[in-house]
Amino acid sequence: MSTERYEYAKKRYAEVGVDIDKAIEATEKIQLSMHCWQGDDVKGFDVKGELTGGIQTTGNYPYRATTPEELMQDIEKVYSYIPGKHKLNLHASYAIFENGEWVDRDKLEPRHFTKWVEFAKKLGIGLDFNPTLFAHPKSDDGTLSSEKDDIRRFWINHCIACIRISEYFAKETGVPCMMNIWIPDGFKDIPADRKGPRARLKASLDEILACGYDKSLVYVAVEQKVFGIGLESMTVGSHEFYMNYAAKNDIMCLIDSGHFHPTENVADKLSSMLLFYDKMALHVTRPVRWDSDHVVLFNDDLREIALEIVRNGADRFFIGMDYFDASINRVSAWTNGMRNMEKALLYANLAPNEELAKLQNDRNFTKLMSLREEVKTLPFGDVWDYYCSKTGVLSEHEWFADCEKYEKEVLSKRA
């Protein structure tokens, strides 16, 4: 971008007390965890079959990644479009088996993820992890809350195996690993017993955490959901259950921005949680009427979440992205969502947050509203393009043309 436009933007933001360079520096330090599953429609590599557990992808746009090599190639391409240095979030179902080997999820070991560690080291990034408790024959009758002892045992062992893999990731990359547990357990119609399944879930989680692990390397989180497809009447792992369980057991309660009622303000929850937790985890998505995991847009909801992250201390958050759209080019979907989250964080760091807070404390709501509205018209786009240029990635006007070229020259050649 031109020096003139940057200098003008710097002057305009200075008029409301904001230093652009400090805002960019603060944004560049924040790491996002990019979800591997956007690239292949949550298929993974360990089992063949349809998605289950209330998870669906819609659309049939061609050229999705079907091998580990293709997925890694696409991930690396997306990172080339994103300012800053970020992490990669893996599901256990993305284990890479070699020489004809295959093991079930309760027998997974770190060696099944060595290719991912090599990839992370090549890019100089950290890894986050998720046990995969869906899309498996043993998930049809519940998982950690199942009435069947053998089913619960299988999934308990799977989660313990995932903790060991998470420790391996952290040791190898030198970056702490956030391991998030989400289960698809629940009921389509009104349950006769809500307490029983939740008591079994609590006992299963207790046993998983009792395996022992290095808490400086692995941060365990549990993820709530208000309902799911085929689980409209009750989810066992509700927000109230996990919020209390996490607080009592000194782990994190993960907030997924798509897992609440449409009228709830997810951003409003974060400050309350941080009064009782040292750190917390997020999955950022865009629900449309229900938990549909649309590509994240630079909209009011996202900007408000980013403002809460910045105002409460970005170093207290593990920020993971979670959306999967099979109706458009998946590299473009990944890139738009990641860049929009990064935009929102920069936008939040460019807000005169201390002055806004002072105006609220002074109960000067007239000036508070006026200053907020003034900030909306400042030349944010020029600052964003400068940030992209500074970090060596293509500008907002340039990246999509390069993405189209990648589709033509690489994606369309796939079998």
C-alpha positions, 0 to 999 in steps of 0.5 A: 500500500502507499506510504501516504495512505498509511500515514493518513490512517496513522494520523486519523487513529492518533486523533482518537488516541490509538497508536497503529504500530502498537496495535499491529504489534499486539495483534501479531502476537495472538495465535489462532489455531486453524482447524484441519477439518475444513480442508476435507469436510471432516472426513479424516483418515482412520475410518471410512463412512458417513459423519455421525454425531450430529455433524454434517457438511453440506455442498459438493464443491470439487477438489477437496483434499483426500490424502494427508499430503494434499491436506498439508499442501492446502494448509500450507497454502492457507498459512501463506495468506494469513498474517502472523504465526499460528497453530494447527488444530488436529482431530484424532481421526487424522492419524496417519497410518503407514505400511498397511497398519491400522489401529482403532482409536483406543490404541492410538499412539504418538507415532501415528502423528509423527508426520504431523509433528514433522509438518509443524516443525517445518512450519515452525508452529504448535499443535492443538488436539481433539479426541474424535468421539463421533463418526465411529461404530462405537459412537452410535450408543453414546460415548463417555455417557453410554449405558454400556460399560465396554463403550465407555471404556473404549472412549475413556481409553481413547481420551487418555491416548489423546492426552499422551499424544498431546504431551508428545505434540507439546514436547516436540514443538515446544508449544503447549497443546490445548486438548478439547473433549467434545462428545455427541451424546444426547437424546432426540426426544424428551429423556426420562433420566437426565441425571444418569447419563451426566453422572456417567459422563462425570465418572468417565471424565474423572478417570481420564483426568486421573491418568496424570499429565503435565499441565504445563504442556497440556491444557484440557478443555471440555466443550458444551453444546445446547443441542445437535441434529438428532439430539434436539431435546438434550445434550449430556454435555451441557454448558452448565455441566461443563462449566461446573466440572471445569471449575471444580477440576481446574481445566478449561471450559471451551466456549463454541460461538455456535453452541448456544441459542441464537439470541444469546450474546456469546461475547458477553459470556467471556468476561464472566468466565475469566473471573473464575478461570485463569485461561479459557478456550474458544471455538469461533464459528458463524451459526445461521439459525442453528449450529451450522458452522458457516465460514466466519465473516467480519461481522458485528458478532465476530468483532464483539468477540475480538473486543472481549478477547483484547480487553480481557487479555489475549494471552488468556485465550486459546482461540480455535477456528471451527467451520466447514463449508463444502459448497465453496473452494475450501482453501478460500473458505479457510482463508476468509475465516482465518483472515476475518478473525485476524481482522477482528483482532486488529480492529479490536486492538485499534479501538480506544479501549481505555478511553471507552472504558473511562467514559463508561466509568464516568457514565458519559454514555453520550460521548461513549456512543459517539466515539464508538461510532466515529471509530467505525469510519476510520480507515481500518482497511488501510491499516489491515493492508499495511499489516498484511504487507508488513507480515509478507502476505497478500493484501485483501485485493490480491489474495483471492486471485492467487487462490483461484490460480492455486485452484486451477494449477493444483486443486483441479489436477487432483484425481 
